[in-house]
């Protein structure tokens, strides 16, 4: 089914690159020779046909393969494996994906990968088991751009960079369920929105199960966000625990924010934690993977440096802004 494109050995790594068969030689996707950046992270480059989509996968034994990312080619697919400094050996391969496959990072769960597609600021999409789960959607163009309508939507609080009623209206259908904070629920009620009847209001400490997804609300508060008005969320997908911070400080009650696999932590330094505070917060909760987001003009690279590598926390930087 696959044929080797490149094998190379270096820095205690054996990287065997595989590509999909069935192409003419001139059209075959090929990995470029592996390179490492200054942080000892492997930089993958796949030379592939423009317009095609590929799923990058990794393995430690050439038998069990796991998704790394799905990406669209512009002639070249580039991806930095930020987990590479923490593992002694990985093999990689690329499989051609459907032309309409959702692009994004793969997050493993016991019930199949979730694909995380970042948008901007505080918004992202999780695609898992044919469920489209949106967090703080604020644009009205997701569906017109080809993204799926929402099955579930989580809204952390009422500020307009997290809550937009028009965006919610364009993204929902009659089956969509919203999980919202008390401040967002109050706005839906005051607007006499039909979405009120499909919204689950969670107070800090409360939880709900929707479509096989467990969601628990945890505090998200700071000088600009009163305690109880907004939520952070712990979302469990197939046993994998994701923490979504919302706008918060590090001084919240962290007793429920434990055993986190993937964290999404706001860090703009104006409406929530700055990079130094956010880095200390992350070091305290110790997720396996963290995405800094909602960072505006703050420097996410500074956050990554301050998290450090001694605790084995993988920091993934994506262009949220």
N, C-alpha and C positions, 0 to 999 in steps of 0.2 A: 504493500500500500504506500510505502514511503521509500525514498532513496536518500542516502547521505549526501549532504551538500558540502559540509566542511567539518573537520575534526581538528581540534587544537588543544594544546596542553599548556597550562601556565598558572602560576600563583596558587598551586594546590588545587587547581580546577581542571576537570576534563569536561569540555563542552562539546557535545556531539549535536550538530545542527541537522535537522531533517526538514524536508520540504515535501509538499504534496506532489504525487506523481500525476502523469497524464498531460503535462505541458510539453510543448516542443522545447528543446534545449534553450533556445534564445528567450523563451518566455518563462522558464522555470524560476520560481522565487529562490533566492539564495541569501543566506546569512553572510554578512561581511565578517572578517576576522574579529573576534571579540576584543573589546577595549575596556579598560577600567578607568573610572574618573578619579579625582583626587581623594574621594572618600571611600575608595576601594569598592565601589558599586559597579557591577557589570553593565555596560551600555550595549544593548542589542540593536543591531541594524539589519533589517530584512529588505533586500532589494526585490521588489515585486511589482506586478502590473498595476498601473494607476487605476483607481476605482474599485479594486478588489478589497475584500475584507478578510483578515486573517486572525485566527486565535493563536496566541502564543501560549505554549504550555511548558511546564517544567516537570522534571522527575529526578529522583535520587537513584533509581535503579533500572531505568529504561523499561519498566513494566507498568508501574502506577504513575499515570500522568495527571497533572492538575493544571487548571487554568491560571494563567498569569494576567493576560489582558486580551481584549479583542479590539482591533484597531483597523482603520481604513488606510489603504495605501495611497500615497500621492506619487508613487514610484519608489518610495522608501518608507518603511515602517520603523520608527525608533521607539525604544522603551528602555528605561533604566530599572534594573531589578534591584530595588533598595534592600531586599532581604539578603542579597549575596554576601555581604560582609559577615553574616552570622551563621552561615552554613558551610561545611567543608567541601561539598561537591553538589553540582546540579547539572543536569542535561536539559537541553531545550529542543523544541520542535515547533513548527508553524503549520497549522491546518487552515485550508481555505474555508472561510465561513460564508454563510448566505449573504447576498448583496444587501439585504435589509437587516442584518444582525446588529443588535445594539452594541455600540462600542463603549468600552470602559474597563475599569479594573475588575478582576474576579476576586470575590471574597468567598472562601470555601465554607460550606455548611454541611451538616450530615444529610441534608436532603437536596443536594445539588448546589452549584455555585450561585451566589447573588452577583449581579453585575452592577457596579456603581458607576453611574454617569454623572460627573460634576457639570454644573452649569455656571452660575456666577454667584458671588457673594455668599448667600446662605442656602442656596438651592441645590439639591441634587436628587437623583432618581435611583432607586434600587429596583432592579428587575429580578424577581425570584419566583420560580415555580409558576410562571405565567401571570404573576402579579406585578403590577406597576405601582410602586410605593414612592410617593413624592414627599420631600421634606421642604417646607417653607417655599412653595412655588409662588413667584410674584410676576411672571411674564404671561402674556395672553397668547403666545405664539408657539408653545410646545407642540400642540397637536398639528398645527399647520406646517411645522417643520418635520413632521413624520414620527414624532414620539407618541407612545400609546396614551390613551386616556387613563386616568388614575383609577385603581381599585381602592387604594388607601392613600390618605394624605395626613401627614403630621404637621401641625402648625404650632410653633413654640410660643409665640406671643403676638401682641397686637400691632407692633410697630410696622410701618409700611414697607420696610425692607425684608419683612418676614411674612406679612399678611397682606393679600390683595384680593378683594372679593371678585373682581372681574376675572382675575387669573383662575380662581377657584371655579367660577361658573363655566369657563371655557374648557376646563380640564376634567370636569366631572360628568357622570351620567347617572341614571337612576339607581345604579348599584353601588356607586362610590360611597365609602364610609370615611368620615373625617374624624381624627382624634385631635382635640384642641385644648388649649388652656382656658382657664376661666375668663381671662380678658378677651380672648378671641370669641368665645361663646357669647359673651355679652354684646359684642359688635354684630354678630350674626342675628341675634335676637332683635337688636335695635334697628337693623336694616330690614327686618321681616323677611329674611332670606329663607327660601325653601330648604337650603342646606342645613338649617338648624335641626330639622327632623332627622337628618342623617349624620349628625355630629355627636360624638361621645366626648363629653366634658370630663377631663381628669384633673383632680387636684393633686398637689404634691403628695406622693405616697400611694396614690390609687393606681390601679392597673386594669387592663382589659385584654381580652383575646378576640382578635378579629381575623377571620380567614386563615387561621392557623398561625397568626403572628401575635406574639405576646408583647404588650407594650406597657411599660411602667413609667409613670411621671415622677421625676425627681426635681429638687429645687434648682431654679435658675434665677439668680438675683444679684444685684449690685446697686450702686448709687443711682443708676438710671432706670432700674427695673425692680419694683417693689416685690418683696417676698410674697409668693402665692399668685401673682398675676400671670407669670409665665412658667413654662415647663422646660426642663431637659427631659430626654426620653432614653430609656434603655429598651431596645428593641431586640427580641430574640427570634432569629430565623434559623430553623432547623438546628437548634442547640447553640448557634453562634450568637454571642452577645455583642450588640453594637450600642455605643453610648453617643448620643447627640447632645451637645452641651447647651445649645441655645446661648443667649447673651447672659453671661454670668461672671462672677468673680471666683477665685479659688477658695474663698472662705465658707463655701456652702457645706451643708452636711453631706459628707461623702460616704456615709455608712452603707448605702445601697449600691454605690458605684464600684462594684468589685467584680473580679473575674471577667474583665472586659477584653474581648478579642480585638475589636476595632473601635477606635474613638474618633469622633469628629469634634474638634475643639476650636471655638471662636477665639481670635487673638488679635484684634485690631488696636487695642490699647486706648480706645476712646469710649466705645459703648460696652466693652467687655475687657477681659484680660489682655495686657500687652504680651509680647513674646516672652519676656523673662518670667512673669507670673504664670503664664500658660505652660511654660516648660516645667516649672516646679510642680504645678498641678498634675501634669502628665506623669512626671516622675513619681508622684505620690500614688496615683491610681494604677500605674503600670499596665497599660494595655499592651497587647502584642504588637499592634499597628496603630498609628495615629495619623490623621489628616488634619493639618491646620487649615481652617477656612474662615470666611468672613474677616479677612485680614486687611482689607482696604490698602492704606499706604504703609502698613507695617511690613517688616521684612520676614517672610516665612523661613528664609535660610538662617536667620539669626535664631529663630525658634528651634530649628533643627539642631544647630550647633549647641544650644543650651540644654536640649534634651540629652544630648550626648549619646555615647554608644555603650557605656559600661553596664546598663541595665538590659541591653538587648532589645530595646524598643525600636521597631522599624518606623521611620518617619517618611511618609509619602507626600511630596509636594506636587500640587496640581494648581493650575491657573484659575483659582476662584476669584480672587481680588475682592 
